[in-house]
Amino acid sequence: MNNILSSLSPGLQGLLAQHKAKPSGRSTSTTVRASSYSADSQQWVATVTSNAAEKEDQAGQKLAIEVVDAANGSVSDPTTVNGNWEKFVAGGGHSGWARKGLLAVPNAFQVPGALLVEKDGKSDKDRDYIGIIKLATQDGEVEVPVSSWLVDGQGKRAFFTGTFLPKDTPPALKDLRKDEIKKMQGPNGPQPLTDASRAYGWQVYDDLGKDRPALGGTKELPYPRHLYNARPTGQSGPGTQWLPLDERFDESKNRGFNGGLLEGIGPAVAGLLPELGLFGDKKFTSYEEVLRFFSSQPSKGGASIDDEDSQTDWDLEVDSVFDDDAALTDDRKKRIFNLLPTIERKKAPSWKDLFKFRAPRVLAGRGVDVLLTDQEWGRQCIAGMNPCTLVALKQLPAAQFGSAIGPEHVEDELKKLGSSKGLAELVAAAAAGGKPRLFVIDYMVLDHFWAQSESQKNRAEHAGRVLLFLQHNEAGNEVALVPIAFELKHRKTAQLEAAAGRTLPEGQGIVYARQELVDNPANPGGEALWSLAKHIFRSADSGFHQLISHWLRCHACMEPFGIALHRQFSTMHPLYKLMLPHFRYTLDINSKARKSLINQGGIIEDCFSPGPHAMSLSAVAYGALWRFHSQALPEDLAARGMLDGEGKLWIQDYPYATDGLELWREMEAYFRAYLALYYKSDEEVLADEELQAWWSDAKDNGHPDMKLVEPDEAKVWGFAGPIPSVEKLTRVLTTIAWTASAHHASVNFGQYDFASLLFNVSSMVRRPIPRPPGKQSLEDRAAYQKLASSKGKAQEAEILTYIADPFHMVQVMVTVKLLSIHADNEQTLDERNTLLTDPPAVALNTQFMERMAALEARVQTRNAATASWTRFNAGGERVEGMPYTLLIPASSEGLTFKGVPYSVSI
């Protein structure tokens, strides 16, 4: 025994020591039936465990198991799991099953290095999900992580017992390790794939619809790659979405609303609303009518906003939101039911469950009057659902953005807001290293395809930018971030300007200045145009948020790193175990998105202003804006001018950045400590062939178009060539984990509480904004006069004719509800990474979980601090703030406005 020990690597010696010291954990409630025995063999007890619900009595049978000895590579004779193995319920009575029996292995076996497991059935419908296989040897117990579907036709699958860098792999296991990696590397493009297929390959986005261009492969429309599709041999075309079984939603997630319903939500809601006959040509006549879609009335206090069980459902069988009967015959109910996606649930939901809307938190205890202020509009730019596009102004707008906004548009307003400095002085101070006070959000890129396309019926696309001022009180403390000028244009703006004898320069729009429209006797009624400008820019922000901040950065750009992880890392690599949770369900949710959200005719095209060019716009943004190194939160904030020379935030209360930087630092420290367990030098990082193959695969095959738009590799990835050091590796992994977890949480799980309310965020604009007085045509003047002359509810009704109609509003409400829901089995950052088995790694993970709990306490402390002007809300006279909880790691199931899952899973 000592001779064997001395021949093993230090890591394997440690594994053997753990193995000997660990109690076997044999169940006292079950018995073990004997297998065949010979004088040359010993008996090990094997327990095969699954947390998947048992579909039939044969679960766990017809599995052939062989043990590979880590010391010399010897393989035991196969043992077949059959009806003679003890069967019992796993998981303490929860769903799942286990089978327990004996494995006969040679007496010389000491350390199990791997298991070879094969499912023997009649077709790829014969399958078992295995979570863990426990081996109780004569010296202790070893847990072999499996976490995989075993399917007939896959052949022998290898599952390893230890965690090793390639250099530390026991020599007897090295070939087996390499063979398993090769099995995971598929070719490019659609392939004849089945449920037994396991390899991962690449494909461009050529499957969004027959009338949509392929994204990826050109400098004009560059894009990341997604997992390849299935296509029978001999056929052409992009194929159909396919996923390895291990990437698919499990039963629990499929039962939930954001599982099966999400995939079919587009056609379901689009077909359901006309069938209900609720809308027809009806229009909203007031904001109060919009509020009546919700089951509690936030304008009356919103006391039950977090208690859905106590709220009254919106009962479509009794009345509609417009006080009309919506009588439903049995035949009509049947037709409605058939429109809904088929989903598995322990208790099937009523078809009306799609249309139960609790009041959004943005109104909780605050009311409509607060929501419509300039202060709240600006507050949501840094504490809303898209808080990552604000840029500090350090040059005049014309120089920094090519903007038409000049001193003549803002000087008087700056004085009203308490500034002793004008536009030029403020930007000069910021350029000299002082605190920025002026900020810009720029969405002029939204006009990219106007010249190449026709306008859409009942849709008016706008592009633009906004200038905001960070207001201080007399004591020098921040009190608000307020918009002071918008610059907007629509498809006909240049044409209208030309008709008036004026030229609209490229990249510019018409300026809507607050000082000219609000409280200006020369423009009576100008406040209504200012309000409309806020609605229209927020709608542009909604499209940019959905396409760029959310889909592109989190979903599309992260998928290649997950694909490459499977293609290049062994399952025994410490980085595979560290990073795999950050890609849980990402491929499945992205596949569903290509079917019903971002596809031709999907929700994004149908309900958001960019329409048919939405995904092409995201491709343009990918080429122009996405760079991997700038996805790291500190670099993103620095690039946007949000940090001072010491790396501290300029804005005192910027919730996304403040909470985000704390979470980033905790994650970075955890990753740095974890890497130190396995890499003892930078040279070991450079020499790790699996790591470097993953990095090259992700860059060269997952993001190959970056070479077309930016030849300088360092400008894209932060450095050129292989990952050179432990510190660079720490930054790479933290950037990926941050984007998949915290950044996604910040732009996703607040969608319902901000965007379900139409007059807070409208996904589309139906009419072009009139130009301000002095630049109006007859058409503009008529629209402006109708808007400016209306008061109260009449003005609300007029503004509501510009933004989304009831039909599209409800589609978006249902969609953002589904996207904002946490599933019951979601894994958040405060929970254990169960793939980690080395005791030091488990200890670090436990410490990280504790740090996540401490982070929640600090966030809640900031939310309760009176100095937190974006967050603090005490009711009474102090209702301007709204607690920011989106980066609190822990969350329960449902619409919680908090929770940071490991991965992009919805």
N, C-alpha and C positions, 0 to 999 in steps of 0.2 A: 504493500500500500504506500509506504513512504517513497519507494522508487517511482511509483506512478505520480505521486504528488510533485516530486521534484522535477519531473519532465514537463509539467503543465505550465502555462503562462501564469503570471501573477494574478490576472483577473480570474482565471479558471480555478486557481487555488483558493481564492476568496469565495468563489461560488461553491466549491466543495465544502469549505468550512461552514458556510451558511447552511448548506444542505444537511450536514451532519448534526448541526446544532438545532435545527428546526424540528419541532414535533411533527409527527406524521399527520395529525389532524384527522384521524380516522373517525368516521361517524359511528356513534354508539347505537344508532337506530337502524342500521342496515347490516346485512351479512354479505360476505364475499364468497362466491362460488369458485371452487378450485378449477384451474386449467390443467392442461397436461404437464407433467413434471418429469424431469430426468435428473440423473446424478450430476450432470454437467450444467445445470441451469438453476437459477434462483427465481423466486416469485416476487414481482413488484405489483403493487396495487395501483390501478389506474382509475381515475374518476374523470369522466368526460362530462363537462357541464355546458349548458346552453341557457341563455336568458331569453331565447325566442320561444314564443308560445308553441306548444306541441300541436301540430296539425293532424297527426295521425299516430297510431300506436307504434309505427315502425321508426319513429324518430330516433336517431342515434345508432341504428343498426346498419349492417353492411359497411362498417368502417374498418379498414385494415390498418393496423398500427404497427410500425416497426421502430425500434429504438436504435439511435446511432450513438456509439460510445465516443465521448469527446477525446479520450486519450489516444485511441488508435484508429478510429473510423469504422470499427466493426459494426455490423448491422445485425440485429436480432431477426429471427424468423417472424413473419407477420402473424399478428393475432387479430382475429376478426371479432368485432363487437357484434353480438347477436342476442337472441332472446334469453340466453343463459346468463347474461349480465344483469345484475340487480338494477332495477329502474326505480327512481323516486323523484319527487318534486324538488326542484332546486330553488334557491333564493328565499328560503324561509317561508314558503307558502305562496310566493308571488309567481308570476308566469315564468315558465322555464322548466327544464327537465335535466336529469342527470342519469348516467349509467356508470356502474361500478363493477370492475372485474379484475382478473389477474393477467399479467403479462409475464411470460416466461422469457428470461434473458440469460445469456451465458454467465457463468459464475465470475468470469474475469471482468465483467462490466463494473465500473466504479462510478462514473459520472455521466449521466445522460446529457449529451450535447445537443441532440435534436431528435425530433420525432418525424417520421415519414408517415403521412396519413393519406389514405385514398378512399374515396366514396365509390362503392361498386353498386351501380344501379342499372336501369334499363335505358334511361335518357337523361337529359340535363334537367328534367323536372324532379329527378331524385336528388335531393339536396338536404344538408343539415347545416345549421348555423352553430358553430362551436365557439364558446367564449374562452374557456380555459381547460386544459388537461392537466390534472394533478397526478404526479407520480410519487408514491410512497415507496421508497427503496428501503433497504435494511439499515441505512444510515440516517434517513430523514425524508423530508418531502421537498419536491421540486415542482414549481408551477411553470407550465409551459404556456405562454400567451398565444392564443390562436386568433380570436376575434375575426373570424372569417367564415364565409359560406364555403362548404365543401360540396362539390357538384360532380356527378358522374361525368366522366370524359375529361376531367382535369389531370388525371394521372396522379402520381405521388406528389404531395405537397410537403415541403420541409418547414418545420416550425422549431425555432432555436430556443435554448434555455437561457442564454446569457446575453450580456450587452457588451459589445466589443467594437472598437475601431478595426478597420481591416488589418492593420499591422499586428493587432493583438489576438486575432482569431486563432483558436487552436488549429495547428497545422492539419489535423484530420478533418476539419470542417471547411477549410478554405475553398476547395473545389465546389462543394455543395453550396456554399454561400454565393459564389460567382454564378453557378448554374441557375439559382433561383432568381438572381437579378436579370439574367438574360431572358428568362421566360416572361418578364414584365415589359419588355421593350418591343412595342409594335411599330409597324411602318406608318407612313403618313397617308392621310386620305381615308375615305370610307373603306371598310373591310367586311367580309362575311363573318359577322360576329354572332355568338349565341350566349346563352346564360352561363355556359361553361367557360367562356373566354375570360381571360384575366389581364392580358397585356394592355398597355396604354399607348396610344398614338396621337398624332397631331392632325388638326384640320383647320382650314380657314372658316370664317363665318360666311359660308355660301348657302346656308340653309334657313335664311330668314324669310324667304318668300320668292316666288318665281319672278316677281317684278322688282326685286331689291338687289342692288349690286353686292357682289362678294366683298366682304371686309377682310383685308389682309392680303399681302402679296404685292402691293403697289405703294409708291410714294404718295399718291393722291389719297388713298384710303388705307392707311396702315392700321394694323390691329393685332392684338395678341391672338394666339391660337386657342382653340378649345379641344376637348377630347374628341377623337374621331367618332364618326357615325357608323352605323351598320348598313351594309348594302350587299345584297346577294351577288354572287359571282355572275358576271356576264351583264349586269345592269349598269346604267350610268346615272349621273346625278349626284346630289349631295348625300343621299341616304337618309336614314331616319335616326333620331336620337337613340343612343344606346349607352348603358352604364354597366360596369362590373357590378355584380350583386353586392359587393362590399361597400359600394358607393351609394346605394339606394337607401332612401328613408326606411327606417325600421318600422315595425308594425305600430308602435306607439305614436310615432310622428305622423304616419299615414292616417291614423285615426283622427288626428286633430284637424282643426280648421285650416292651418297653414300647410297641411300635407296634401291630401287628395283634392281638396277644394281649390287650392291655388292653381293647379295645373289647368283646370277647366273654367276658371273664373271669368275670363274674357267672354267667351261665347255664352256662358251661363247667364251672366248679368245682362249682356246686350240683348239676349233673347227673352229674358225674364221680364224686364221692365216694360217693353211694349205689350207683352201678354197680360201684365197686370192692368194695363190701361190707365196708369196713374197720371201720366203727364200730357201726352198729346202735344198740343201747341201751347200749353199753359206756361206762364212766366211767373217768376217771383215778383211780388209787389212790395216787399219790405224785408229787412233783415230778420224780423220776427218770424216770418214764414220759413226762413232758412233754419232758425233755431228750433222750429217745431219738428224737425226731423229727429231731434234727440229726445231720449226718454226721460231726461231730467232737464230742468230749466236753469241753466247757469245764471241767467239774468236775475233769478230769484234766490241766488245764493249758492246753488250747486252743491247743497249739503250732502247729497248722496252720490257724489261723483265717483267715489271709490267703492261703492256698494252696489254692484250690478244686480244682485239678487233682490234688492228692495225697489228697483226701478220698474216702472211700467213699460212693457214692451210696446213697440210701435206696431199696432195690430192692423195689418193691411186688410183683414177680412171685414173689419168694422167701418173704418173710414180712412181716407187718404189724408195727406197733409194739407190738402186744399179743401177739406170739408165735404168732399164728394164720396158717395158710397162706392166701394170697390167690391161689389157682390161677386162671389166666386162660386160657380156651380161645381158639382163634383167632377164633371168632364173637364172643366177649365183647370181645376186643381191638379188633375192628372197630367194635363199638358204642362203645367208649371213644374210639377215634380220631375217630369222627364227631362226638363231643361237643365236641372242641377247635376253637377258631376257626381259620379258614384264614388262614395267613400265608405270605408269601414270604420264604424264607431261602436263602442259598447252600447251606447244609447244614441240612436240615429237622431240628428238634429231636425227640427222642423224646417221646412223650406224658408220660413220667415226668419230663421236665425241669421241669415245673411244680412238682414235689414234691421237688426237691433243695434242702435247707436247710442251709447251713453255720451253725456256731454263731455267735450274735450277739456283737458286740464288747462289749456290756455285761457279759459274763461272762469276757472274755478275761483270763486270769491272775488272776482275782479270786474266782470261785467263788460258790456259792449263798448261803453264810453272809454274805458282804459285801452281796450284793444285798438281803437281807431286813432289813438294819438300818435304823433310823430315819434315820441319817446319810445313807445312800444314797438313801432316799426323798426327803429334803429336797434332796440334791445335784442330783437330776434335775429339781427345780423350776426351777433356774437353768442347768443344763447338760445337760438332756435334750432331748426332741423338742418340748416346748411351754414354752419358757423365757420367755414374754412375757406372763404373766398375774399375776405376783407384784406385790402392792401394799403399800407401807409403811403401817403402822398409826400414825396420828397423833392418833387419838381413841380412846376406849374402843370396843370392838367394837359395843356396842349403839348408840352414837351414829353411828359411821361406816358401819355396814352393817346396823343393825337386828338384830344377832346376839344369840343367847342366851348366848354365851360371856362369863363374868364372872370377876372375881378369884378366886372360890371354886373355879374349875376349873383354875387355872394357877399360883397363888402358890407352892405347895409345889414344883412342877416347876421353876419358874424358879430357886428356891434350889438345887435339885439340880444345875442346869446352870451354877451359878456366878454368878448374877445377884444383886447386892446390892439391886436395885430390884424392886419389884413391878409389876404391870400398869399401874396408874395413873401411877406415876412414869416408867416407860419411855415411855409414849405422850406424857406431858407434855414430856419431854426432846426427843422427836422433833418435837413441835409447836413447840417453842421454837427449832428450828433445829439441834438436835443429831442425832447419827447414829441412824437408826432401828435398833432391834434386834428389833422384832416386825413380822411381815408376814402378809398374808392373801391367799388365793386364794378367790374367791367364784364359785360356780356355782349359786346359788339360782335363776337364771333358767331352769334346766332343768325347773322344775315348771310352766312357763307354760301348758301345754295339758292338764294332768292333769284339771282339772274339766270339760273339754269332750270327753273321750275315754275309751274303755275300756282297761283294762290288757291287755297282750299275754300270750299263753300262754308260759310258760317264760321270762318276762322281768320283771325288777323294776327299774323306773326309780328312780333316786335323784337328789336335788339336795342341795347342801350347800356348806360352806366349811371351810377349814382355817386354823388359826393356827400360825405357825412362829416359832421363836426363833433368832436369829443368835448362836451360841455363841462366846465368846472364851476363850482360855487365860489363864493367870495373867499372861503378858506382854502381854496385850491384843490378841493376834493372833487373827484369825478361824480357827476350826477346823471348824465345821459349821453347817448350817442344818437344824434338826430340828423336826418337827411336835410340838406339845404339846397340841392339842385339835382334834377334828373336830366339826362340827355337821352332822348328816345327817337326811334324811327320805326316805320313800318314799310311794307313793300312799296307803297306809293309815295312815300315822303319825297324822294329825290325827284320824281315826276312832278309832284305838286310844286316843289320849290322851283323847278325849271320853268313851269308855267307862269310863275310870278317873276321870272327874270333873275332868279337867284340860283347859284350853284351849291349843291350840297357836297362838300369834300368827302372823299373816301374815308370811311371810318368815323364819320361824325353824324350827329343827329340834331334834333331840335331841343333847345334848352328850355326846361320848365323850372324856373327859379322860384323858390319859396317867397323871397322878398317881393317878387312881382305878382304873386297870385294870392298870398294870404295876408289879410288885413291891409289890403292896398285899395284905397278909394278909387284909383284909376281903373281897377279891374273888379268891379262888383261881381260877386259870385265866383271869383277865381279859386276860392277854397275847394269848390267841387272838382275843378280840373286838377288841382293839386292832389286831392284824394284819389282821383282816377289814376293819376300818374303813379302813385304808390301801389295801387292794385295791379297795374300793368307791369311794373317792374318786378313786383313780387311773383307774378305769374312767370315772367322770364326766369327768375331765380328758381322757381319750381321745376321748370324744364331742365335747367342747368344742374340743379341738385340731383334730379332723377337720373339723368344721362351721364353726368361726369363725376360729381362728388360721390354718388352712390354706385351706380352700375359699373362704370368704367374702372374707378379706382379700387373698389372692393371686390366685385364679382369677376369681371373680365380679366383684370390684370393680375389677380391672385391665382386664378385657376392654373396657369402654366407652372407655377412653383409646386403646386400639389401634384400635377401630372408627373413632373420631373422627379419628385420625391419617390414615387412608386417605381419609376423607370431606372433609377440610378442608385438608390440606397437599399442595402439589405435591411430586413426587419430587425436584425440584431444591432444595427448601428445606433449609437446613442442619440444622434440627431433625428433619425427616423422616429424614435420614440418621443422625443421632445416636441417635434413639429407636427406629427400626424394629427393630433387633436385640432390644430388650427386649420385643417382642411375638411373636417367632418361635415358631410352632406353638401359641400360646396358644389361639387360636380352635379349633384342631383338638382339642387335649386337652380343652377345655371341652365341645366337642360330644360327644366320646366319653364324658365323665363323665355327661352328661345321658342317654346311652343305657344305661349299665351300672353306674354308681356311685351317683349321687344320685337316680336315677329311682325310681318306684314299684316295689317289689320288688327294687331293686338292692342292691349290697353294703352301702351305708351303712344302709339301712332294715333289712336282714336281719340284720346282724351287730353293730350298735351299739345301745346301750340306748335312745336316743330313738325308734328304730323309725319308724313311719309319719309322725311329726311332726318328723322330723329337719330337713327343709328349711324347714318353717314356723318352727322355732326359729331357724334361721339368719336368716330374715327379721326376726324380732323383735329379734335381736341387731344386725342391720344398722341398724334404726331407732333402737335405744337406745344402741349403742356405737360404730358406725363414723362417724368424722369424718375427712375427708381430711387435714386439717393434722396430726392426731395420728398418722398413719401414718409421719410422719418420725421416725426413731429417737430423736433428741434430745428431741423433744416427747413421744413415747410414754414414754420413761424419766422425764422430768420430771413428767408427769401421774401416773405411778405412784409418785412419791416416791423415785426411785432416784438422783437427782442432788443434790449440795449446791449452795450458792449460786454456786459458780464453775463449775458444770457438770461436776464430777468425780463419779465413781461412789462411792456410799456403801459398797457391798459391794466388798471388795478383789479378790475373785476371782469375778467374774460373767462367765463366758466368752462367752455370747451378747452381752452388752452391751459388754464390753471389746473383743473382736475386732470386733464390729459397729460400734462408734463409730469405730474406726480405718478400717474399710472405708468407712463413711459419709463421713468427712472426706476420704479420697482421692477418692472419687467426686464429692463436692461441689466440691473444688478443680479437678478435671478439667473438670467441667461449667462452672464459672465461667470458666476459661481459654478453653474452647471458645466460649462465648457472646461473650467479648470479641473474638474474631476477626470477628464479624459485626455485633454491636450496639455502637455507639459511645456510646449514651446511653439513658436510660430512655424518652425520647420515641420513640426508634426501636422499642422494645418495644411501646409503646402503639399505634404507627402500623402495626404488622405485622398486616394484616387476616387473613392465614391463621392466624397464631398465636392471635389473639383469637377467630376463628371456631371453631378447635379447642377452645379452653377453654370457650366457650359451649356447643358441641355436647356435649362430654363431661359438663358439668354439667346442662344443660337437657334433653337427650335420653338421655344415658347413665345419669345419676343423678337423674332428675326427682323421685323420691319424697323426696329429702332436703328439698325445700320443704314437704312435708306434715308431716314430723316435727320440723323445725327451721327456722322462718321466717327466723331471723337468719343470713344467708348467711356472714358472717364467722366464725361459730362452727363452720361446717362446713368451709369452704375456707381459712380463715386470713385472708381479706380479702374484701371485697365487690366485685363488678363485674369488669372486665377485669384482666388481669395488669398491674400498674402499673410494674414496674421490672425491671431486670436481676437484682437480688438476689432478688426474689420469684420470678422465672422460674427462677432457679437452684434455689431451694428446691422448687418444683413438680416440676421434672424430676428432681431427685435423689430426691425422695420416691417418684415412680413407679418409677424405676430401682432404688432400694433394695428396694422391696416386691417387684418382679418378679424380682429376682436374689437378693440376700442374705437377705431375710426368708424368701422361699420356700425357699431352700436350707436354712436353719436349721430349718424345720418339716417339711421333706419328706424329705431324703436321710438322715436318721437313723431313719426309721420302722422299717426292718427291724431295725436293731441294738438298738432298744428294744422295739418292739411285737410282734416275732415270738415273743417269749418270754412265754407266757401268764401266768405268775405274776409277771412284772414289770409288764405292761400287759395287762389284759383289756378287750376292746372292749365287753363286755356283762356284766350281772349278772343271774343267773337267780332268785335268792331274796332277799327283803328281809332286811336286817340286823336281828338282834334288838336290842331296846332294852337298855341296861345294867341291871345289878342295881338294884333299887329302883323301876324303872319298867316291870317286865315283866308281861305278861299270861301266861296259861297257855301259849299258843302260843309266845310269846317265851321263856318260861322253859325249855321243852323244847328249843328250838333252841339256846339259850345253854348249857344243861347238856351237851348233846351236843358242842358245840364246845369248851367249857371243860374237859371231862373227858378229851378225847382228847389223846394225846401222839404226838410223832414223826410217822411216816408216817400214822398214823390221823388226826392233826390236819390234815396236808396234804390227805388225801383229803376231809375234811369241808370245808375251805376251798375246795377245787376244785369242790364241788357248788354253790357260790355264783357262781362266775365262768363264763366261756364253756366250753361243751362241746367235745369234740374236733372235731365237724363244723364248727362256726362258727370255732373256732380256726384250722383249716387254711385255710378260706376267707380269713381275715384274713392269715394268713402268706403265702399266695400273692399277695394283693393288695398288701401292703406291700412284698413283694419286688419286684414289678413297678414300683411307684411309686418305689422307692429306687435303681433302676438308672440309671446314666448311659448314654446312647446313644453309639455310636462317633463320631457326627458332631456331638456337642453342642458349642456354642460357649460357652466359659467366659470370665470377665472377663479372664483373662490372655492372651486371643487377640485378634487384630486385628479391628476393625470394618471390613470390606472395602468398606462403602458410602462411606467417607470417601475423597475423592480430592484435595482441596486439600492441597498439601504442608504448610502449617502445621497443618492439622487432623490429618493423618497423623502428624506429629511429636508432637503432643500425645497422640494415641492410643498411640504407641509408648512415651512416657514413662509413661502410665498402666499399660501392660502391665508395665513395669519395676517400678512401684510395687506392683503386685499380687504380683510375685515377692518383693519385699522384705517385704511383709505376711506372706507364708507363713513366711519366716524368723523374723519376730517372734512369730508364733503358736506355732511349734514351740519357740522359746526359752521362752515362757511355759509351755508344756506340760511342759518339762523342769525348771522351777524348783521347788525344794522348798517354796517359800512358796505355791505354787498348790494350795491344799487340795482344790479340785474336780477338778484335772487330773492332778496328779503321781502317778505310779504306778511305783515302782521294784522291785516284787516284794518277796518276803520279808515284812518287817513293815510295809511301806508299800504297801498295795494298795487303799486307799480311793478314790483318784482314778482318773480315766479321761481320757486325752488328748482334748481337744475340737478337732476338725479340720473341723467342718461349714462354717466360713467361710473355709477355705483356698481361694483361687480356682481353682487348677488341679486337674484330675482326669482320670484315664484312664477308659476304658469300664468299666462293671460296678458292683458294690456296693463302693464305696470309702469311704463315710462322710466324704467331703469333696467339694469342687468347687462353684463358684458359677456356674451358667449365667447368661447375660444375661437369660433369659426364663423364664416359667412354661411349660415345655414337657413336663411330665409330672405 
